[in-house]
Amino acid sequence: MTAAPGAGSTPIPSPCTNICRIDVASGWCIGCGRTLDEIVRWGSTDDADRAMVMAQLPERRKKL
């Protein structure tokens, strides 16, 4: 039997920088670049969804 993908692996950590303020124009946190919904759901989000969010953050931060 093969282990499930990601079983036993370390979850993708939060990109939080402790600079928690939402930019009104974009809806993104000026510290980490996530939306409020992404921040709230992070603890219950699987690694596939976390990876998709993480991939978007560099471009979002450039626009802030």
PyMOL Python script that loads the backbone (N, CA, C, O; Angstrom):
from pymol import cmd

cmd.read_pdbstr("""\
ATOM      1  N   MET A   1       0.844  -1.184   0.000  1.00  0.00           N
ATOM      2  CA  MET A   1       0.000   0.000   0.000  1.00  0.00           C
ATOM      3  C   MET A   1       0.886   1.243   0.000  1.00  0.00           C
ATOM      4  O   MET A   1       1.889   1.303   0.711  1.00  0.00           O
ATOM      5  N   THR A   2       0.511   2.213  -0.789  1.00  0.00           N
ATOM      6  CA  THR A   2       1.277   3.452  -0.910  1.00  0.00           C
ATOM      7  C   THR A   2       0.629   4.541  -0.071  1.00  0.00           C
ATOM      8  O   THR A   2      -0.596   4.651  -0.025  1.00  0.00           O
ATOM      9  N   ALA A   3       1.444   5.337   0.586  1.00  0.00           N
ATOM     10  CA  ALA A   3       0.919   6.446   1.395  1.00  0.00           C
ATOM     11  C   ALA A   3       0.291   7.490   0.487  1.00  0.00           C
ATOM     12  O   ALA A   3       0.705   7.674  -0.657  1.00  0.00           O
ATOM     13  N   ALA A   4      -0.696   8.156   1.010  1.00  0.00           N
ATOM     14  CA  ALA A   4      -1.357   9.228   0.262  1.00  0.00           C
ATOM     15  C   ALA A   4      -0.363  10.342  -0.008  1.00  0.00           C
ATOM     16  O   ALA A   4       0.514  10.600   0.817  1.00  0.00           O
ATOM     17  N   PRO A   5      -0.486  11.013  -1.159  1.00  0.00           N
ATOM     18  CA  PRO A   5       0.418  12.132  -1.444  1.00  0.00           C
ATOM     19  C   PRO A   5       0.373  13.158  -0.319  1.00  0.00           C
ATOM     20  O   PRO A   5      -0.701  13.562   0.126  1.00  0.00           O
ATOM     21  N   GLY A   6       1.525  13.565   0.123  1.00  0.00           N
ATOM     22  CA  GLY A   6       1.595  14.576   1.167  1.00  0.00           C
ATOM     23  C   GLY A   6       1.477  14.013   2.571  1.00  0.00           C
ATOM     24  O   GLY A   6       1.643  14.747   3.545  1.00  0.00           O
ATOM     25  N   ALA A   7       1.190  12.714   2.695  1.00  0.00           N
ATOM     26  CA  ALA A   7       1.041  12.128   4.019  1.00  0.00           C
ATOM     27  C   ALA A   7       2.362  12.224   4.768  1.00  0.00           C
ATOM     28  O   ALA A   7       3.405  11.817   4.257  1.00  0.00           O
ATOM     29  N   GLY A   8       2.314  12.754   5.958  1.00  0.00           N
ATOM     30  CA  GLY A   8       3.501  12.880   6.775  1.00  0.00           C
ATOM     31  C   GLY A   8       4.380  14.061   6.428  1.00  0.00           C
ATOM     32  O   GLY A   8       5.387  14.298   7.095  1.00  0.00           O
ATOM     33  N   SER A   9       4.021  14.803   5.400  1.00  0.00           N
ATOM     34  CA  SER A   9       4.832  15.963   5.032  1.00  0.00           C
ATOM     35  C   SER A   9       4.414  17.176   5.852  1.00  0.00           C
ATOM     36  O   SER A   9       3.313  17.225   6.402  1.00  0.00           O
ATOM     37  N   THR A  10       5.290  18.129   5.922  1.00  0.00           N
ATOM     38  CA  THR A  10       5.014  19.360   6.648  1.00  0.00           C
ATOM     39  C   THR A  10       4.124  20.251   5.800  1.00  0.00           C
ATOM     40  O   THR A  10       4.424  20.485   4.629  1.00  0.00           O
ATOM     41  N   PRO A  11       3.016  20.762   6.379  1.00  0.00           N
ATOM     42  CA  PRO A  11       2.144  21.648   5.597  1.00  0.00           C
ATOM     43  C   PRO A  11       2.859  22.944   5.207  1.00  0.00           C
ATOM     44  O   PRO A  11       3.791  23.382   5.882  1.00  0.00           O
ATOM     45  N   ILE A  12       2.411  23.538   4.118  1.00  0.00           N
ATOM     46  CA  ILE A  12       2.961  24.820   3.676  1.00  0.00           C
ATOM     47  C   ILE A  12       2.633  25.858   4.743  1.00  0.00           C
ATOM     48  O   ILE A  12       1.461  26.049   5.068  1.00  0.00           O
ATOM     49  N   PRO A  13       3.643  26.535   5.298  1.00  0.00           N
ATOM     50  CA  PRO A  13       3.389  27.507   6.363  1.00  0.00           C
ATOM     51  C   PRO A  13       2.725  28.779   5.843  1.00  0.00           C
ATOM     52  O   PRO A  13       2.778  29.095   4.654  1.00  0.00           O
ATOM     53  N   SER A  14       2.111  29.480   6.755  1.00  0.00           N
ATOM     54  CA  SER A  14       1.469  30.754   6.433  1.00  0.00           C
ATOM     55  C   SER A  14       2.519  31.772   5.993  1.00  0.00           C
ATOM     56  O   SER A  14       3.605  31.831   6.570  1.00  0.00           O
ATOM     57  N   PRO A  15       2.203  32.570   4.979  1.00  0.00           N
ATOM     58  CA  PRO A  15       3.127  33.612   4.537  1.00  0.00           C
ATOM     59  C   PRO A  15       3.006  34.900   5.360  1.00  0.00           C
ATOM     60  O   PRO A  15       3.576  35.927   4.991  1.00  0.00           O
ATOM     61  N   CYS A  16       2.274  34.848   6.458  1.00  0.00           N
ATOM     62  CA  CYS A  16       2.031  36.038   7.284  1.00  0.00           C
ATOM     63  C   CYS A  16       3.348  36.692   7.708  1.00  0.00           C
ATOM     64  O   CYS A  16       4.291  36.012   8.114  1.00  0.00           O
ATOM     65  N   THR A  17       3.394  38.017   7.608  1.00  0.00           N
ATOM     66  CA  THR A  17       4.575  38.783   8.000  1.00  0.00           C
ATOM     67  C   THR A  17       4.307  39.639   9.240  1.00  0.00           C
ATOM     68  O   THR A  17       5.150  40.436   9.651  1.00  0.00           O
ATOM     69  N   ASN A  18       3.120  39.463   9.829  1.00  0.00           N
ATOM     70  CA  ASN A  18       2.673  40.246  10.987  1.00  0.00           C
ATOM     71  C   ASN A  18       2.530  41.729  10.671  1.00  0.00           C
ATOM     72  O   ASN A  18       2.612  42.572  11.564  1.00  0.00           O
ATOM     73  N   ILE A  19       2.319  42.038   9.406  1.00  0.00           N
ATOM     74  CA  ILE A  19       1.959  43.393   8.970  1.00  0.00           C
ATOM     75  C   ILE A  19       0.559  43.241   8.388  1.00  0.00           C
ATOM     76  O   ILE A  19       0.386  43.152   7.172  1.00  0.00           O
ATOM     77  N   CYS A  20      -0.424  43.213   9.261  1.00  0.00           N
ATOM     78  CA  CYS A  20      -1.780  42.817   8.885  1.00  0.00           C
ATOM     79  C   CYS A  20      -2.677  44.033   8.669  1.00  0.00           C
ATOM     80  O   CYS A  20      -3.273  44.571   9.602  1.00  0.00           O
ATOM     81  N   ARG A  21      -2.748  44.443   7.407  1.00  0.00           N
ATOM     82  CA  ARG A  21      -3.626  45.560   7.033  1.00  0.00           C
ATOM     83  C   ARG A  21      -4.096  45.323   5.605  1.00  0.00           C
ATOM     84  O   ARG A  21      -3.286  45.099   4.707  1.00  0.00           O
ATOM     85  N   ILE A  22      -5.398  45.372   5.402  1.00  0.00           N
ATOM     86  CA  ILE A  22      -5.959  45.127   4.076  1.00  0.00           C
ATOM     87  C   ILE A  22      -5.948  46.411   3.259  1.00  0.00           C
ATOM     88  O   ILE A  22      -6.437  47.448   3.705  1.00  0.00           O
ATOM     89  N   ASP A  23      -5.383  46.330   2.058  1.00  0.00           N
ATOM     90  CA  ASP A  23      -5.411  47.436   1.107  1.00  0.00           C
ATOM     91  C   ASP A  23      -6.825  47.497   0.533  1.00  0.00           C
ATOM     92  O   ASP A  23      -7.294  46.536  -0.076  1.00  0.00           O
ATOM     93  N   VAL A  24      -7.496  48.622   0.727  1.00  0.00           N
ATOM     94  CA  VAL A  24      -8.894  48.760   0.318  1.00  0.00           C
ATOM     95  C   VAL A  24      -9.066  48.595  -1.190  1.00  0.00           C
ATOM     96  O   VAL A  24     -10.031  47.973  -1.632  1.00  0.00           O
ATOM     97  N   ALA A  25      -8.165  49.131  -1.969  1.00  0.00           N
ATOM     98  CA  ALA A  25      -8.296  49.085  -3.428  1.00  0.00           C
ATOM     99  C   ALA A  25      -8.197  47.662  -3.980  1.00  0.00           C
ATOM    100  O   ALA A  25      -8.966  47.289  -4.866  1.00  0.00           O
ATOM    101  N   SER A  26      -7.268  46.874  -3.468  1.00  0.00           N
ATOM    102  CA  SER A  26      -7.043  45.530  -4.011  1.00  0.00           C
ATOM    103  C   SER A  26      -7.735  44.429  -3.213  1.00  0.00           C
ATOM    104  O   SER A  26      -8.073  43.377  -3.755  1.00  0.00           O
ATOM    105  N   GLY A  27      -7.945  44.679  -1.920  1.00  0.00           N
ATOM    106  CA  GLY A  27      -8.490  43.641  -1.048  1.00  0.00           C
ATOM    107  C   GLY A  27      -7.428  42.689  -0.531  1.00  0.00           C
ATOM    108  O   GLY A  27      -7.752  41.663   0.069  1.00  0.00           O
ATOM    109  N   TRP A  28      -6.153  43.020  -0.759  1.00  0.00           N
ATOM    110  CA  TRP A  28      -5.043  42.175  -0.332  1.00  0.00           C
ATOM    111  C   TRP A  28      -4.381  42.752   0.908  1.00  0.00           C
ATOM    112  O   TRP A  28      -4.330  43.968   1.092  1.00  0.00           O
ATOM    113  N   CYS A  29      -3.872  41.860   1.760  1.00  0.00           N
ATOM    114  CA  CYS A  29      -3.102  42.280   2.927  1.00  0.00           C
ATOM    115  C   CYS A  29      -1.787  42.894   2.440  1.00  0.00           C
ATOM    116  O   CYS A  29      -1.120  42.327   1.575  1.00  0.00           O
ATOM    117  N   ILE A  30      -1.419  44.039   2.988  1.00  0.00           N
ATOM    118  CA  ILE A  30      -0.175  44.675   2.543  1.00  0.00           C
ATOM    119  C   ILE A  30       1.060  43.920   3.022  1.00  0.00           C
ATOM    120  O   ILE A  30       2.147  44.108   2.477  1.00  0.00           O
ATOM    121  N   GLY A  31       0.906  43.073   4.028  1.00  0.00           N
ATOM    122  CA  GLY A  31       2.034  42.288   4.519  1.00  0.00           C
ATOM    123  C   GLY A  31       2.287  41.024   3.722  1.00  0.00           C
ATOM    124  O   GLY A  31       3.405  40.776   3.269  1.00  0.00           O
ATOM    125  N   CYS A  32       1.236  40.219   3.551  1.00  0.00           N
ATOM    126  CA  CYS A  32       1.427  38.909   2.909  1.00  0.00           C
ATOM    127  C   CYS A  32       0.831  38.801   1.513  1.00  0.00           C
ATOM    128  O   CYS A  32       1.197  37.901   0.758  1.00  0.00           O
ATOM    129  N   GLY A  33      -0.078  39.700   1.158  1.00  0.00           N
ATOM    130  CA  GLY A  33      -0.665  39.677  -0.177  1.00  0.00           C
ATOM    131  C   GLY A  33      -1.914  38.826  -0.315  1.00  0.00           C
ATOM    132  O   GLY A  33      -2.487  38.742  -1.402  1.00  0.00           O
ATOM    133  N   ARG A  34      -2.349  38.186   0.780  1.00  0.00           N
ATOM    134  CA  ARG A  34      -3.549  37.354   0.701  1.00  0.00           C
ATOM    135  C   ARG A  34      -4.814  38.180   0.903  1.00  0.00           C
ATOM    136  O   ARG A  34      -4.777  39.276   1.461  1.00  0.00           O
ATOM    137  N   THR A  35      -5.938  37.626   0.435  1.00  0.00           N
ATOM    138  CA  THR A  35      -7.234  38.245   0.707  1.00  0.00           C
ATOM    139  C   THR A  35      -7.650  37.870   2.124  1.00  0.00           C
ATOM    140  O   THR A  35      -7.096  36.942   2.712  1.00  0.00           O
ATOM    141  N   LEU A  36      -8.615  38.581   2.665  1.00  0.00           N
ATOM    142  CA  LEU A  36      -9.106  38.267   4.002  1.00  0.00           C
ATOM    143  C   LEU A  36      -9.654  36.841   4.038  1.00  0.00           C
ATOM    144  O   LEU A  36      -9.432  36.120   5.011  1.00  0.00           O
ATOM    145  N   ASP A  37     -10.362  36.431   2.996  1.00  0.00           N
ATOM    146  CA  ASP A  37     -10.900  35.071   2.930  1.00  0.00           C
ATOM    147  C   ASP A  37      -9.777  34.034   2.938  1.00  0.00           C
ATOM    148  O   ASP A  37      -9.887  33.011   3.614  1.00  0.00           O
ATOM    149  N   GLU A  38      -8.706  34.286   2.199  1.00  0.00           N
ATOM    150  CA  GLU A  38      -7.573  33.352   2.176  1.00  0.00           C
ATOM    151  C   GLU A  38      -6.910  33.270   3.545  1.00  0.00           C
ATOM    152  O   GLU A  38      -6.483  32.195   3.966  1.00  0.00           O
ATOM    153  N   ILE A  39      -6.821  34.387   4.235  1.00  0.00           N
ATOM    154  CA  ILE A  39      -6.224  34.414   5.574  1.00  0.00           C
ATOM    155  C   ILE A  39      -7.073  33.593   6.539  1.00  0.00           C
ATOM    156  O   ILE A  39      -6.551  32.765   7.285  1.00  0.00           O
ATOM    157  N   VAL A  40      -8.380  33.824   6.519  1.00  0.00           N
ATOM    158  CA  VAL A  40      -9.296  33.134   7.431  1.00  0.00           C
ATOM    159  C   VAL A  40      -9.286  31.626   7.186  1.00  0.00           C
ATOM    160  O   VAL A  40      -9.298  30.848   8.141  1.00  0.00           O
ATOM    161  N   ARG A  41      -9.265  31.205   5.926  1.00  0.00           N
ATOM    162  CA  ARG A  41      -9.357  29.786   5.585  1.00  0.00           C
ATOM    163  C   ARG A  41      -8.020  29.051   5.630  1.00  0.00           C
ATOM    164  O   ARG A  41      -8.003  27.827   5.499  1.00  0.00           O
ATOM    165  N   TRP A  42      -6.904  29.747   5.809  1.00  0.00           N
ATOM    166  CA  TRP A  42      -5.578  29.136   5.694  1.00  0.00           C
ATOM    167  C   TRP A  42      -5.432  27.885   6.562  1.00  0.00           C
ATOM    168  O   TRP A  42      -4.890  26.881   6.101  1.00  0.00           O
ATOM    169  N   GLY A  43      -5.896  27.929   7.784  1.00  0.00           N
ATOM    170  CA  GLY A  43      -5.731  26.796   8.700  1.00  0.00           C
ATOM    171  C   GLY A  43      -6.446  25.533   8.263  1.00  0.00           C
ATOM    172  O   GLY A  43      -6.046  24.434   8.646  1.00  0.00           O
ATOM    173  N   SER A  44      -7.488  25.668   7.475  1.00  0.00           N
ATOM    174  CA  SER A  44      -8.252  24.498   7.026  1.00  0.00           C
ATOM    175  C   SER A  44      -8.063  24.205   5.538  1.00  0.00           C
ATOM    176  O   SER A  44      -8.742  23.340   4.985  1.00  0.00           O
ATOM    177  N   THR A  45      -7.155  24.915   4.898  1.00  0.00           N
ATOM    178  CA  THR A  45      -6.906  24.752   3.467  1.00  0.00           C
ATOM    179  C   THR A  45      -5.848  23.677   3.242  1.00  0.00           C
ATOM    180  O   THR A  45      -4.864  23.604   3.978  1.00  0.00           O
ATOM    181  N   ASP A  46      -6.053  22.842   2.219  1.00  0.00           N
ATOM    182  CA  ASP A  46      -5.058  21.804   1.930  1.00  0.00           C
ATOM    183  C   ASP A  46      -3.856  22.411   1.195  1.00  0.00           C
ATOM    184  O   ASP A  46      -3.905  23.548   0.725  1.00  0.00           O
ATOM    185  N   ASP A  47      -2.789  21.633   1.109  1.00  0.00           N
ATOM    186  CA  ASP A  47      -1.546  22.145   0.521  1.00  0.00           C
ATOM    187  C   ASP A  47      -1.681  22.504  -0.957  1.00  0.00           C
ATOM    188  O   ASP A  47      -0.981  23.396  -1.435  1.00  0.00           O
ATOM    189  N   ALA A  48      -2.558  21.835  -1.682  1.00  0.00           N
ATOM    190  CA  ALA A  48      -2.741  22.176  -3.099  1.00  0.00           C
ATOM    191  C   ALA A  48      -3.288  23.595  -3.232  1.00  0.00           C
ATOM    192  O   ALA A  48      -2.818  24.374  -4.060  1.00  0.00           O
ATOM    193  N   ASP A  49      -4.283  23.922  -2.411  1.00  0.00           N
ATOM    194  CA  ASP A  49      -4.843  25.277  -2.447  1.00  0.00           C
ATOM    195  C   ASP A  49      -3.851  26.297  -1.898  1.00  0.00           C
ATOM    196  O   ASP A  49      -3.753  27.412  -2.411  1.00  0.00           O
ATOM    197  N   ARG A  50      -3.119  25.916  -0.858  1.00  0.00           N
ATOM    198  CA  ARG A  50      -2.106  26.821  -0.309  1.00  0.00           C
ATOM    199  C   ARG A  50      -1.050  27.136  -1.365  1.00  0.00           C
ATOM    200  O   ARG A  50      -0.621  28.282  -1.496  1.00  0.00           O
ATOM    201  N   ALA A  51      -0.635  26.127  -2.110  1.00  0.00           N
ATOM    202  CA  ALA A  51       0.376  26.329  -3.155  1.00  0.00           C
ATOM    203  C   ALA A  51      -0.142  27.271  -4.239  1.00  0.00           C
ATOM    204  O   ALA A  51       0.613  28.094  -4.756  1.00  0.00           O
ATOM    205  N   MET A  52      -1.420  27.156  -4.584  1.00  0.00           N
ATOM    206  CA  MET A  52      -1.996  28.051  -5.596  1.00  0.00           C
ATOM    207  C   MET A  52      -1.989  29.495  -5.097  1.00  0.00           C
ATOM    208  O   MET A  52      -1.682  30.413  -5.858  1.00  0.00           O
ATOM    209  N   VAL A  53      -2.324  29.698  -3.829  1.00  0.00           N
ATOM    210  CA  VAL A  53      -2.298  31.046  -3.259  1.00  0.00           C
ATOM    211  C   VAL A  53      -0.860  31.561  -3.235  1.00  0.00           C
ATOM    212  O   VAL A  53      -0.594  32.690  -3.648  1.00  0.00           O
ATOM    213  N   MET A  54       0.065  30.735  -2.751  1.00  0.00           N
ATOM    214  CA  MET A  54       1.468  31.146  -2.650  1.00  0.00           C
ATOM    215  C   MET A  54       2.030  31.555  -4.006  1.00  0.00           C
ATOM    216  O   MET A  54       2.837  32.481  -4.085  1.00  0.00           O
ATOM    217  N   ALA A  55       1.618  30.882  -5.067  1.00  0.00           N
ATOM    218  CA  ALA A  55       2.112  31.194  -6.409  1.00  0.00           C
ATOM    219  C   ALA A  55       1.669  32.579  -6.871  1.00  0.00           C
ATOM    220  O   ALA A  55       2.347  33.204  -7.688  1.00  0.00           O
ATOM    221  N   GLN A  56       0.550  33.060  -6.361  1.00  0.00           N
ATOM    222  CA  GLN A  56       0.023  34.368  -6.752  1.00  0.00           C
ATOM    223  C   GLN A  56       0.628  35.531  -5.957  1.00  0.00           C
ATOM    224  O   GLN A  56       0.589  36.677  -6.405  1.00  0.00           O
ATOM    225  N   LEU A  57       1.178  35.240  -4.797  1.00  0.00           N
ATOM    226  CA  LEU A  57       1.609  36.307  -3.887  1.00  0.00           C
ATOM    227  C   LEU A  57       2.716  37.214  -4.422  1.00  0.00           C
ATOM    228  O   LEU A  57       2.618  38.427  -4.237  1.00  0.00           O
ATOM    229  N   PRO A  58       3.759  36.704  -5.072  1.00  0.00           N
ATOM    230  CA  PRO A  58       4.799  37.631  -5.558  1.00  0.00           C
ATOM    231  C   PRO A  58       4.244  38.706  -6.498  1.00  0.00           C
ATOM    232  O   PRO A  58       4.614  39.876  -6.392  1.00  0.00           O
ATOM    233  N   GLU A  59       3.371  38.317  -7.404  1.00  0.00           N
ATOM    234  CA  GLU A  59       2.790  39.289  -8.344  1.00  0.00           C
ATOM    235  C   GLU A  59       1.872  40.272  -7.618  1.00  0.00           C
ATOM    236  O   GLU A  59       1.860  41.463  -7.927  1.00  0.00           O
ATOM    237  N   ARG A  60       1.116  39.772  -6.666  1.00  0.00           N
ATOM    238  CA  ARG A  60       0.238  40.661  -5.887  1.00  0.00           C
ATOM    239  C   ARG A  60       1.058  41.694  -5.128  1.00  0.00           C
ATOM    240  O   ARG A  60       0.717  42.877  -5.114  1.00  0.00           O
ATOM    241  N   ARG A  61       2.149  41.239  -4.492  1.00  0.00           N
ATOM    242  CA  ARG A  61       2.974  42.168  -3.700  1.00  0.00           C
ATOM    243  C   ARG A  61       3.583  43.258  -4.572  1.00  0.00           C
ATOM    244  O   ARG A  61       3.741  44.394  -4.126  1.00  0.00           O
ATOM    245  N   LYS A  62       3.924  42.920  -5.808  1.00  0.00           N
ATOM    246  CA  LYS A  62       4.465  43.928  -6.729  1.00  0.00           C
ATOM    247  C   LYS A  62       3.447  45.028  -6.997  1.00  0.00           C
ATOM    248  O   LYS A  62       3.817  46.182  -7.217  1.00  0.00           O
ATOM    249  N   LYS A  63       2.176  44.674  -6.980  1.00  0.00           N
ATOM    250  CA  LYS A  63       1.111  45.623  -7.302  1.00  0.00           C
ATOM    251  C   LYS A  63       0.667  46.457  -6.107  1.00  0.00           C
ATOM    252  O   LYS A  63      -0.077  47.423  -6.275  1.00  0.00           O
ATOM    253  N   LEU A  64       1.108  46.102  -4.913  1.00  0.00           N
ATOM    254  CA  LEU A  64       0.716  46.868  -3.719  1.00  0.00           C
ATOM    255  C   LEU A  64       1.568  48.113  -3.557  1.00  0.00           C
ATOM    256  O   LEU A  64       1.376  48.873  -2.608  1.00  0.00           O
TER     257      LEU A  64
END
""", "prot")
cmd.dss("prot")
cmd.show_as("cartoon", "prot")
cmd.util.cbc("prot")
cmd.orient("prot")
